[in-house]
Amino acid sequence: MSMLVGTTRAGLAAAAAIVLTVGAMPGTALADGWHGGSFKDAPVESRKLELSATLTGTNDYVWRGFSQNMENPAVQGSVDLAYGIFYAGIWGSNVDFGPGSDANAEINYYTGVKPVWGPVTFDFGAIYYHYPSANDAGAELDFVELKASYSLESPWIKGLTSGTTLYWTPDYSGELGSVFTLESAASYALPKVGMFQPAISGVWGTSYGDRKDGFVFGTNNKDRYSYWSAGLELAVENFTFDFRYWDSDVRGGADGLADERFVFTTTVSLP
């Protein structure tokens, strides 16, 4: 999930990423399954090997407020393996960072642990963002990001799940130095309507970069920017339909790739 400098990059969860489904993918109860957000699937309690996969179609791949596909449709997929509190997986999508970049695919590899303490699930992991078709002669697009998060199933309000994730990379895509991202998310399951299980959810995040010239985020000489989303999710059987509004405070220098937009996503989960 990568935003190249200014016009290109704004990098899962399993849950994650846009695919924003509560409790599905990287790509991410919440975890990197808030696609474009930050939370992943609930931890596997039993000591057995579990394999799962997702296939997604979306009218725009949005990651942390930035379109990763020049506001065009994307096809995405993931495969996850879990054993107890341990998990690992791979997620992929087509990307388009516009003129000046030959990257056309993004593959994320991730692994971590999800210990549970009462109603709280923690997630400590690492994500490697890889762009196999990119010519990195100018600047390396690939980068590694570490994350630490918690998600809480509210003991007071049934159906409410919330959490926060901290991401950090020592060298952001394009070799632009250290970047921190702090992201909070919440979802609320509504009463079932016929065959559909609806839920509303939202994400708010802020990214901070080392550089203060605005080159990383295209934010008019600011070293940080914020993004947010809110949407409705409808789940039926193995299918999830997500209708989501995205926006950010990025103005200028990003060719409109981080302005307000509506994103529709369909995801099928297996098994």
C-alpha positions in Angstrom: 0.0 0.0 0.0 2.2 2.7 -1.1 1.9 6.4 -1.9 4.9 7.6 -3.9 6.2 11.1 -3.2 3.5 13.7 -3.7 1.5 12.2 -6.5 2.3 8.6 -5.9 2.3 7.4 -2.3 0.3 8.6 0.6 1.3 1.1 1.5 -2.9 -4.4 4.6 -4.9 -6.7 7.8 -5.2 -9.3 6.3 -7.5 -6.9 7.4 -6.7 -5.0 6.3 -7.1 -1.8 3.3 -9.7 0.1 -0.4 -11.3 -2.7 1.2 -12.6 -1.7 4.5 -14.3 -4.6 6.2 -14.7 -5.2 9.9 -13.0 -8.5 10.8 -11.8 -9.4 7.4 -8.3 -9.1 5.8 -5.2 -7.3 6.0 -6.4 -5.1 4.5 -8.9 -5.0 8.7 -12.6 -7.9 15.1 -10.4 -4.8 13.7 -6.7 -5.4 12.8 -4.9 -4.8 9.2 -8.2 -5.9 8.0 -9.4 -2.4 8.1 -8.2 -2.1 4.5 -6.7 1.2 4.3 -7.1 1.1 7.9 -5.4 -0.8 10.5 -6.8 -3.9 12.2 -6.8 -7.6 11.6 -8.9 -10.6 12.1 -9.7 -11.8 15.6 -7.1 -14.2 17.0 -7.4 -17.9 16.6 -8.1 -19.4 20.0 -7.6 -23.0 19.2 -4.2 -24.6 18.7 -4.8 -25.7 15.1 -3.6 -24.5 11.7 -6.2 -22.3 10.0 -6.1 -21.2 6.4 -8.3 -18.4 5.0 -8.4 -16.3 1.8 -10.2 -13.2 0.4 -10.9 -11.9 -3.1 -11.8 -8.2 -3.5 -13.0 -5.8 -6.1 -13.1 -2.1 -5.6 -13.7 1.1 -7.6 -10.6 2.7 -6.0 -7.7 1.4 -3.9 -7.4 3.9 -1.1 -4.7 3.6 1.6 -4.5 6.1 4.4 -6.5 8.6 2.4 -4.5 8.4 -0.9 -5.6 6.6 -4.0 -3.1 4.0 -4.9 -4.5 3.4 -8.4 -5.0 6.8 -9.9 -8.7 6.6 -8.9 -9.3 3.5 -11.0 -10.7 0.1 -10.1 -8.5 -2.6 -8.4 -8.6 -6.3 -7.9 -7.1 -7.6 -4.6 -6.6 -10.9 -2.8 -5.1 -12.3 0.4 -4.1 -15.6 1.9 -3.7 -16.0 5.6 -2.3 -18.7 7.9 -2.9 -18.7 11.6 -1.9 -21.0 14.5 -3.0 -19.9 18.0 -1.9 -16.3 18.5 0.6 -16.5 15.5 -0.3 -15.4 12.0 1.3 -14.7 8.6 -0.1 -13.9 5.2 0.3 -12.3 1.8 -1.9 -9.6 0.2 -1.8 -8.2 -3.3 -3.3 -5.5 -5.5 -2.8 -3.8 -8.8 -1.5 -0.2 -8.4 -0.9 2.8 -10.6 1.2 5.7 -9.3 1.0 7.7 -12.6 3.7 9.0 -14.9 7.2 8.5 -13.6 6.5 5.2 -12.0 6.4 1.8 -13.6 5.0 0.0 -10.6 1.8 -1.9 -11.4 1.5 -4.3 -8.6 1.8 -4.3 -4.8 2.5 -7.4 -2.7 2.4 -7.2 1.1 3.9 -9.9 3.3 3.0 -9.7 7.0 3.4 -11.7 10.2 2.8 -11.2 13.9 1.2 -12.3 17.1 -2.2 -11.5 18.6 -2.4 -12.2 22.3 -5.7 -11.8 24.0 -6.3 -10.4 27.5 -10.0 -10.5 28.4 -12.0 -8.3 25.9 -8.7 -6.8 24.5 -6.8 -8.2 21.6 -3.3 -7.0 20.9 -1.5 -7.2 17.6 2.3 -6.9 17.3 3.6 -7.4 13.8 5.6 -6.4 10.7 4.6 -5.7 7.1 6.8 -5.7 4.1 5.5 -3.6 1.2 6.9 -4.9 -2.1 6.5 -3.5 -5.7 7.9 -6.3 -7.9 7.6 -4.4 -11.2 9.1 -1.0 -10.0 12.4 0.3 -11.3 14.1 1.4 -8.1 17.1 3.0 -9.7 16.0 6.4 -8.4 14.5 5.5 -5.0 13.6 2.3 -3.4 9.8 1.9 -3.2 9.8 -1.2 -1.0 9.8 -0.7 2.7 9.1 -2.4 6.0 6.7 -1.2 8.6 6.3 -2.3 12.3 2.9 -2.1 14.1 1.5 -2.4 17.6 -2.3 -2.3 18.2 -5.1 -3.2 20.5 -8.8 -3.7 19.8 -11.5 -3.8 22.5 -14.9 -5.5 22.3 -16.9 -3.2 24.5 -18.3 -5.0 27.6 -20.8 -2.1 28.0 -22.2 -1.7 24.4 -22.9 -4.9 22.6 -21.6 -4.9 19.0 -19.2 -2.1 19.5 -15.5 -2.7 18.7 -12.8 0.0 18.8 -9.0 0.1 18.8 -5.8 2.0 17.9 -2.7 1.1 15.9 0.7 2.7 15.9 2.8 2.1 12.7 6.4 3.0 12.2 8.9 2.6 9.4 12.5 3.7 9.6 12.7 4.4 5.8 9.4 5.2 4.0 8.7 4.4 0.4 11.0 6.4 -1.8 13.7 6.5 0.8 12.1 9.4 2.5 13.0 8.7 6.1 11.2 7.7 9.3 7.3 7.9 9.3 4.9 7.3 12.2 1.2 6.7 11.6 -1.3 6.6 14.5 -4.7 5.2 13.5 -7.9 4.7 15.5 -11.0 2.8 14.3 -14.4 1.8 15.5 -17.3 -0.4 14.3 -20.8 -1.0 15.5 -22.9 -4.0 14.5 -26.5 -3.1 13.7 -29.5 -5.4 14.1 -29.8 -7.9 11.2 -31.9 -6.9 8.3 -33.3 -9.9 6.4 -30.2 -11.9 5.3 -27.9 -9.0 5.7 -25.8 -8.2 8.8 -25.1 -4.4 8.7 -22.4 -2.5 10.5 -21.2 1.1 10.5 -17.5 1.9 11.0 -15.0 4.8 10.9 -11.3 5.4 10.8 -9.2 8.4 11.7 -5.4 8.5 11.3 -2.4 10.9 11.2 1.0 10.3 9.6 4.1 12.2 10.7 7.3 12.3 8.6 10.9 13.3 9.3 10.9 15.8 6.4 9.3 19.2 6.8 9.2 20.2 3.1 6.0 18.4 2.4 7.7 16.1 -0.1 6.5 12.9 1.5 2.8 13.7 1.6 2.4 16.6 -0.8 0.9 18.7 2.0 2.2 22.2 1.3 5.3 22.1 3.6 3.7 20.2 6.4 5.4 17.2 8.0 2.1 15.4 8.7 -1.4 14.9 7.4 -4.6 13.4 8.7 -7.2 11.2 7.0 -10.6 9.7 7.9 -13.3 7.5 6.6 -16.8 6.4 7.5 -19.0 3.8 5.9 -21.7 1.1 5.9 -20.9 -2.6 5.6 -23.4 -5.3 4.6 -22.4 -8.9 5.2 -24.2 -11.9 3.9 -22.8 -15.5 3.9 -19.2 -15.1 2.7 -19.7 -11.8 0.9 -19.2 -8.3 2.3 -20.3 -5.1 0.6 -18.7 -1.9 1.8 -19.8 1.7 1.0 -17.3 4.2 2.3 -16.5 7.9 2.3 -12.9 9.0 2.4 -11.2 12.4 2.9 -8.0 14.0 4.2 -6.6 17.4 5.0 -4.1 17.2 2.1 -4.5 20.2 -0.2 -2.2 20.8 -3.1 0.7 18.9 -4.5 -1.1 15.5 -4.6 -3.0 15.9 -7.8 -6.3 15.4 -6.0 -5.5 11.8 -5.1 -6.3 12.4 -1.4 -9.4 14.5 -1.7 -12.9 13.3 -0.7 -14.4 10.3 -2.5 -16.8 7.4 -2.2 -15.5 3.9 -2.5 -17.5 0.7 -3.1 -15.9 -2.6 -2.3 -17.0 -6.2 -2.6 -15.2 -9.0 -0.8 -15.7 -12.7 -0.7 -14.0 -14.7 2.1 -13.0 -18.3 2.0 -13.7 -20.7 3.6 
